[in-house]
């Protein structure tokens, strides 16, 4: 069973919600990224969304854009990230999802990319610039043993496309909470977020996660009964920078958020 499915099924059986975090691979270095992931695993994170740096990350706001550029300047590339995954998998089995842009996959070679993901223990893919209508070339290779899931991105304006986007989907549905890029404030959430989340949840056969603009549990609390978990990215990167990438600060943030998420306060 895919690690994402295994973890989310376990949470469902315990009546708990998932806490997912985003980190940029290579920030501040790839060896530090391994330590940051392991620290979060120890703190109870459920899934790591690992950003693969790209020069034009169109779905990301200024904080993640800057992190991506810094990582690239540090020499981070997809080959080195795969090596990092091999190192991580020696003693860490937390589910890992690559968040990346299609140019990286296409340039690497689609079949080779999927095969390497399977070999290195990558559990899922989020590809924000890959429309559903153009995803079939990639999906053709996602049937090989151990291949990662392609996780559906759902937007507030997806509307009638939602059933199509969720058809045969695996892992979890990533529901974008606001119109625009990552890192916006919670007060910019889509005005009909509750109805939108309920619409997705009524259709989805997989868990529904909410992301974009979340900093603390208070941002999620009004929607807690309408989701199966949430995703934090920009705010965690800010915390890491503000604390000089303190593993203790990272662990405290993860453990406290997850505790609040599952206690309702």
GIZI-V166674 format. One record per backbone hydrogen bond with DSSP energy under -0.5 kcal/mol. NH is the residue of the N-H (numbers start at 1). CO is the residue of the C=O. E is the energy in kcal/mol with one decimal. If there is no record, write none. Layout:
((NH | CO | E) (NH | CO | E))
This chain:
((6 | 2 | -2.5) (7 | 3 | -2.6) (8 | 4 | -2.7) (9 | 5 | -2.7) (10 | 6 | -1.8) (11 | 7 | -2.2) (12 | 8 | -2.3) (13 | 9 | -2.2) (14 | 10 | -1.3) (15 | 11 | -0.6) (15 | 12 | -1.0) (16 | 11 | -2.8) (18 | 228 | -2.5) (20 | 18 | -0.5) (20 | 230 | -2.6) (21 | 47 | -1.8) (22 | 232 | -2.5) (23 | 49 | -2.3) (25 | 23 | -0.5) (25 | 51 | -2.6) (27 | 24 | -1.7) (28 | 26 | -0.6) (33 | 29 | -2.0) (34 | 30 | -1.8) (35 | 31 | -1.7) (36 | 32 | -2.7) (37 | 33 | -2.5) (38 | 34 | -2.4) (39 | 35 | -2.4) (40 | 36 | -1.9) (41 | 37 | -2.3) (42 | 38 | -2.3) (43 | 39 | -1.5) (44 | 40 | -0.7) (44 | 41 | -1.0) (45 | 40 | -2.5) (46 | 19 | -2.8) (47 | 19 | -1.0) (48 | 95 | -2.8) (49 | 21 | -3.7) (49 | 47 | -0.5) (50 | 48 | -0.7) (50 | 97 | -3.5) (51 | 23 | -3.2) (51 | 49 | -0.7) (52 | 99 | -2.6) (53 | 51 | -0.7) (57 | 54 | -0.6) (58 | 56 | -1.7) (60 | 57 | -2.0) (65 | 61 | -2.4) (66 | 62 | -2.6) (67 | 63 | -1.9) (68 | 64 | -2.4) (69 | 65 | -2.4) (70 | 66 | -2.4) (71 | 67 | -2.3) (72 | 68 | -2.2) (73 | 69 | -2.4) (74 | 70 | -1.5) (75 | 72 | -1.9) (76 | 71 | -2.3) (81 | 77 | -2.1) (82 | 78 | -2.3) (83 | 79 | -1.8) (84 | 80 | -2.2) (85 | 81 | -2.3) (86 | 82 | -2.0) (87 | 83 | -1.9) (88 | 84 | -2.7) (89 | 85 | -2.5) (90 | 87 | -1.2) (91 | 88 | -1.5) (92 | 88 | -1.0) (95 | 46 | -0.6) (97 | 48 | -3.1) (98 | 124 | -2.7) (99 | 50 | -2.5) (100 | 98 | -0.6) (100 | 126 | -2.4) (104 | 101 | -1.5) (105 | 101 | -0.9) (106 | 102 | -3.0) (107 | 103 | -2.7) (108 | 104 | -1.8) (109 | 105 | -1.7) (113 | 109 | -3.0) (114 | 110 | -2.4) (115 | 111 | -2.5) (116 | 112 | -2.3) (117 | 113 | -2.4) (118 | 114 | -2.4) (119 | 115 | -2.1) (120 | 116 | -2.2) (121 | 117 | -1.1) (122 | 117 | -2.6) (123 | 96 | -2.4) (123 | 121 | -0.5) (124 | 96 | -1.2) (125 | 149 | -2.6) (126 | 98 | -2.8) (128 | 126 | -0.5) (130 | 127 | -1.8) (131 | 129 | -0.7) (134 | 131 | -1.5) (135 | 132 | -1.6) (139 | 135 | -2.5) (140 | 136 | -1.6) (141 | 138 | -1.6) (142 | 138 | -0.6) (142 | 139 | -0.8) (144 | 141 | -1.3) (147 | 144 | -2.1) (149 | 123 | -2.4) (151 | 125 | -2.7) (151 | 149 | -0.8) (154 | 152 | -0.5) (154 | 174 | -3.1) (158 | 155 | -2.2) (161 | 158 | -2.8) (162 | 159 | -1.7) (165 | 161 | -2.7) (166 | 162 | -1.9) (167 | 163 | -0.8) (167 | 164 | -0.7) (169 | 166 | -2.0) (172 | 170 | -1.0) (173 | 207 | -2.9) (174 | 152 | -2.8) (174 | 172 | -0.5) (175 | 173 | -0.9) (175 | 209 | -3.4) (176 | 154 | -3.0) (176 | 174 | -0.6) (177 | 211 | -2.6) (179 | 188 | -0.5) (180 | 178 | -0.7) (182 | 59 | -1.6) (184 | 181 | -0.6) (188 | 185 | -2.0) (189 | 186 | -1.9) (190 | 177 | -3.3) (193 | 190 | -1.5) (196 | 192 | -2.4) (197 | 193 | -2.9) (198 | 194 | -2.4) (199 | 195 | -2.2) (200 | 196 | -2.0) (201 | 197 | -2.8) (202 | 198 | -2.3) (203 | 199 | -1.0) (203 | 200 | -0.7) (204 | 200 | -3.0) (207 | 171 | -0.6) (209 | 173 | -3.1) (209 | 207 | -0.5) (210 | 229 | -1.7) (211 | 175 | -2.3) (219 | 216 | -1.5) (220 | 216 | -0.7) (220 | 217 | -1.2) (221 | 217 | -2.4) (222 | 218 | -0.5) (223 | 220 | -2.6) (224 | 220 | -0.6) (224 | 221 | -1.2) (226 | 223 | -2.4) (227 | 224 | -0.8) (228 | 208 | -3.4) (229 | 208 | -0.7) (230 | 18 | -2.0) (231 | 210 | -2.4) (232 | 20 | -2.3) (237 | 233 | -2.0) (238 | 234 | -2.2) (239 | 235 | -2.3) (240 | 236 | -2.6) (241 | 237 | -2.3) (242 | 238 | -2.8) (243 | 239 | -1.7) (244 | 241 | -1.5) (245 | 240 | -4.3) (250 | 246 | -2.0) (251 | 247 | -2.6) (252 | 248 | -2.4) (253 | 249 | -2.2) (254 | 250 | -2.3) (255 | 251 | -2.7) (256 | 252 | -2.4) (257 | 253 | -2.4) (258 | 254 | -2.5) (259 | 255 | -2.1) (260 | 256 | -2.3) (261 | 257 | -2.8) (262 | 258 | -1.7) (263 | 259 | -0.8) (263 | 260 | -0.7) (264 | 260 | -2.1) (265 | 260 | -0.8))
